[in-house]
Every structure is written in structure tokens, then in C-alpha cells.
């Protein structure tokens, strides 16, 4: 039985009730985060909470994210759900109003919901243990505020479905200028001659926490060169390696794009070095 947190109380998931007038349900008016944990050890908790506060401020939900209070909720959910390898999902909507109206209502309390779910064991930095990914590509048709981790994910869901319906694991997105943006649920990296390039952050991309951690780890170590810049689809086509990253996947090697192999279609050495470093330092944040 899954125990969840809802507005100050812990309860079985089947007993959790949220009003149909909640603006998260009616408008997707909310912010969410997902924090992975392995045997109770959290990955990137502080930057996840910081990003959640940035998102809440961006859409003017009046809630202060108290890291200590959220860490307590996180630890309670891990303990009440038996521990192990769990993701913790946090969802804050603007709350329930008495009517459906587009303008932000005043004086309603946010709805705060969180639950734990099983995730696979932590990725092992070995080529024979890695999951190779295949992806499709598609023009990015989402809104121009993808930097906000909104619960309104229909655009991402539709792009993800584009790849999924073709038997792929993800969909890589590009803008009208032929520049790589991100994937439907991940950030993207293109590797050429040992250099890791990833698109600069702007309104077209979510500032991924795994991305933030990975770039900081690689730069601190210094053995792998990193660039944040415009990355073109031509570069994607000619890459030696391609990766995607997210909190649930960590760094995932892509071996095929639109049915064509990336380089020789095998997992690369730079991925192995990067995942090894990430595995060694992901609990430092």
C-alpha cells in the first residue's frame, strides 16, 4: 500500500481526495519536482527544492519552500513506504476555487501533494550494464516557457508519444532554426572529439537538475571538456556520442536516432567516463 502526503496529512493513496475545482486539475496550474533516492540517500535534493521555488515564484503561487520541512516529508514518505530505491514526486497546485476563472484567484490555499514510487536501481557505470536508448526527432511545438517545470505537460506528452508510438524511448526536439532544444522529458548532449556540448539554457529548455549536477561534476574534475552553446541538428547527425539525462535516467547513452545509428551504434567511452564520475559524486548535492 502506497502512503502519500496531502495538505499536511499522510494517508493511503486510495484515500487521497483533491477537489475537481482544483486549478491543477482544471488548468494544469502548478509546479512539480521528482527527487530520486537510493536506500534513503537523496540525489540533488537542494537544487530540486531551489528549482521548485523558482517555478512557484514564476507563476506567482504564494508558498515558501522550507527545505527542512520538505526534507522531513521526503524522509517520512521513504520510511512509510518501506525504503529502497524510490522517487519522490512533489506537486503543488494553486489550489481549489469556487469557480473556474482564468485569472489567479486570491486567498486560496495551495494544494500540496507528494508520493513515493519505485524506481530502478541506480545505474551502474559499465557499458554492459547500461540501457542503450533509441530516439526519434521532431520540431519543438511547445510553448515558450519550457524553463518552468509546470504540471501542464501536454506538449511534452505529445512529443514523447511521437517517439513512443514508433518504438523509441524518447523524442529529441529542435526549433525552427534547426537548433537542438531538449527531449520530451530529458536534456540532451552531443559529444564530438571528446567534447561534451549541450544547448544553452533559455525559455526553450528546462534547467534539468541532473544536467546541472553533471556539468558541475565534469567541470570540477576537468578530464572531460564541456561546452554550453547552440547545438545544431547537423552536429547531432555527425556526433560520436549522444546522451540524454534526467533524474530517473541519470546519463543515458543514445545509440540510434530516427532509425540511424549514432556513430558505430555502440555505447561510447566518454559516456562511461562521465557516468563513472556522476555515480561517484551524485550524493554531494
Rosetta blueprint (number, residue, H / E / L):
1 X L
2 X L
3 X E
4 X E
5 X E
6 X E
7 X L
8 X L
9 X E
10 X E
11 X E
12 X E
13 X H
14 X H
15 X H
16 X L
17 X L
18 X L
19 X L
20 X L
21 X L
22 X E
23 X H
24 X H
25 X H
26 X H
27 X H
28 X L
29 X L
30 X E
31 X E
32 X E
33 X E
34 X E
35 X E
36 X E
37 X E
38 X E
39 X L
40 X L
41 X E
42 X E
43 X L
44 X L
45 X H
46 X H
47 X H
48 X H
49 X H
50 X H
51 X H
52 X H
53 X H
54 X H
55 X H
56 X H
57 X H
58 X H
59 X L
60 X L
61 X L
62 X L
63 X L
64 X L
65 X L
66 X L
67 X H
68 X H
69 X H
70 X H
71 X H
72 X H
73 X H
74 X H
75 X H
76 X H
77 X H
78 X H
79 X H
80 X H
81 X L
82 X L
83 X L
84 X L
85 X E
86 X E
87 X E
88 X E
89 X E
90 X E
91 X E
92 X E
93 X E
94 X L
95 X L
96 X E
97 X L
98 X L
99 X L
100 X L
101 X L
102 X L
103 X L
104 X L
105 X L
106 X L
107 X L
108 X L
109 X L
110 X L
111 X E
112 X E
113 X E
114 X E
115 X E
116 X E
117 X E
118 X E
119 X L
120 X L
121 X L
122 X L
123 X L
124 X L
125 X L
126 X L
127 X H
128 X H
129 X H
130 X L
131 X L
132 X L
133 X E
134 X E
135 X E
136 X E
137 X E
138 X E
139 X E
140 X L
141 X L
142 X L
143 X L
144 X L
145 X L
146 X L
147 X L
148 X L
149 X L
150 X E
151 X L
152 X L
153 X L
154 X H
155 X H
156 X H
157 X H
158 X H
159 X H
160 X H
161 X H
162 X H
163 X H
164 X H
165 X L
166 X L
167 X L
168 X L
169 X L
170 X E
171 X E
172 X E
173 X E
174 X E
175 X L
176 X L
177 X L
178 X L
179 X E
180 X E
181 X E
182 X E
183 X E
184 X L
185 X L
186 X L
187 X E
188 X E
189 X E
190 X E
191 X E
192 X E
193 X L
194 X L
195 X E
196 X E
197 X E
198 X E
199 X L
200 X L
201 X L
202 X L
203 X L
204 X L
205 X L
206 X L
207 X L
208 X L
209 X H
210 X H
211 X H
212 X H
213 X H
214 X H
215 X H
216 X H
217 X H
218 X H
219 X H
220 X H
221 X H
222 X L
223 X L
224 X L
225 X E
226 X E
227 X E
228 X E
229 X L
230 X L
231 X L
232 X E
233 X H
234 X H
235 X H
236 X H
237 X H
238 X L
239 X L
240 X L
241 X E
242 X E
243 X E
244 X E
245 X E
246 X E
247 X L
248 X L
249 X L
250 X E
251 X E
252 X E
253 X E
254 X E
255 X E
256 X E
257 X E
258 X L
259 X L
260 X E
261 X E
262 X L
263 X L
264 X L
265 X L
266 X L
267 X L
268 X L
269 X H
270 X H
271 X H
272 X H
273 X H
274 X H
275 X H
276 X H
277 X H
278 X H
279 X H
280 X H
281 X H
282 X H
283 X H
284 X H
285 X L
